[in-house]
Amino acid sequence: MTPGQPSQKVLVERFISWPKVKERLARYEAIARAFPLPLLERHRESPPYFCHYMAWRLGTWVNEALFVRLEELLRHAEGLPDWDHERSLLESAEYSDYWSLMWQLQIAEHLTAVGTDVRWSRGGPDLSAMINDNRLYVECYVYRKSFGIALFLEDVLHMLGDDIKFDHDYCLPFALPAGADTTVFLDRAMAPFLDPALLTRLREEARRRYPVLVSNPASTLVIYVDGDDTDAYDPTIHQGGTGDPDTHIRVILKEAVNAKAQSNRLASHRPNLVAVNFLVSAGAQLAFHLREIQPTVELPEPIDAVAIGAVGIDARLQRSDLLLIKARDPVHPALPIVAMPLEEAAAYSGQPPQG
């Protein structure tokens, strides 16, 4: 680790505007109730990120519409029974938990649109709702693995300029240091950017020939400085790899359902649906875009159905955004109301179903 404070702590403190955090907490009451200032300030000393995921967004984001949307989602969520059971997710210092929380908020909003008596968990799956006189239990999952760490790195370094770029191989294994090793990894990856003279030299070089490689800090992750003169671009400097999309789809779907097979007592809460959001995995989105989705995933015994999507908070989740790719036979009548079956989605797109 670099001498003194970790690099990410130095940069995070440089970029988060705490006056802006306080101003927004005063403006958005539901956000303030969920993320009070003492909670946000407490995590300024929490490795590996040295910030709460919401403090970063409140103190750096410029798009006010996203906070209006978040306020709407939180107002809805806190009005549902047992919201207090989500406290641990709100208090977490894990940067990736932002996406997990947002997905739960979106699913809660969606269930309210298609059902009644939506409730947060009191020891079972994340949410449940009455769908045509049947209680359906929904477990929410964001496929994030190492992508949350990579996105934190991008979020912070992009504050230094949009010409700082990131790349990694797609549809192939990608793993960044986890646990206690994450702090050291982020420190080393960000350390070069504490030297403004170095960044100036890299940008001068990029004007002559780019991309200018800065580092390959772990796995296939590459950090580089981009240029804007197409005549100076050299495609031989960096060439990323792409694996087989079909194989990647099979692997990530299996990983997603297996990650939730023993979670939150699914086996004793039926019928249930595991709703998976692949938003933070660019490789997953690429694979689904390149191939027709095939229902090749096998359901572990505790899981009745799985649906997938890739939706951010700026969009209101619709049934057509949640694709029901696998369900036990016979399909429970509540499931097609919440998620669009694969066959219907194929007919909607004009393509024959695969598998």
HELIX and SHEET records of a PDB file:
HELIX    1   1 SER A    7  PHE A   15  1                                   9    
HELIX    2   2 TRP A   18  ARG A   27  1                                  10    
HELIX    3   3 GLU A   29  ALA A   34  1                                   6    
HELIX    4   4 LEU A   37  ARG A   42  1                                   6    
HELIX    5   5 HIS A   43  GLU A   45  5                                   3    
HELIX    6   6 TYR A   53  THR A   60  1                                   8    
HELIX    7   7 GLU A   64  GLU A   78  1                                  15    
HELIX    8   8 TRP A   83  GLU A   86  5                                   4    
HELIX    9   9 ARG A   87  GLU A   91  1                                   5    
HELIX   10  10 ASP A   97  VAL A  114  1                                  18    
HELIX   11  11 PHE A  147  LEU A  157  1                                  11    
HELIX   12  12 HIS A  158  LEU A  160  5                                   3    
HELIX   13  13 ASP A  181  MET A  190  1                                  10    
HELIX   14  14 ALA A  191  LEU A  194  5                                   4    
HELIX   15  15 PRO A  196  ARG A  208  1                                  13    
HELIX   16  16 THR A  230  ALA A  232  5                                   3    
HELIX   17  17 PRO A  245  LYS A  260  1                                  16    
HELIX   18  18 LEU A  266  SER A  268  5                                   3    
HELIX   19  19 ALA A  282  LEU A  290  1                                   9    
HELIX   20  20 ARG A  319  ASP A  321  5                                   3    
HELIX   21  21 LEU A  335  VAL A  338  1                                   4    
HELIX   22  22 LEU A  342  SER A  349  1                                   8    
SHEET    1   A 7 THR A 116  TRP A 120  0                                        
SHEET    2   A 7 LEU A 127  ILE A 131 -1                                        
SHEET    3   A 7 ASN A 134  VAL A 142 -1                                        
SHEET    4   A 7 ASN A 272  ASN A 277  1                                        
SHEET    5   A 7 ALA A 305  GLY A 309  1                                        
SHEET    6   A 7 LEU A 323  ALA A 327 -1                                        
SHEET    7   A 7 MET A 340  PRO A 341  1                                        
SHEET    1   B 3 ILE A 164  ASP A 167  0                                        
SHEET    2   B 3 LEU A 221  VAL A 225 -1                                        
SHEET    3   B 3 VAL A 212  ALA A 218 -1                                        
END                                                                             
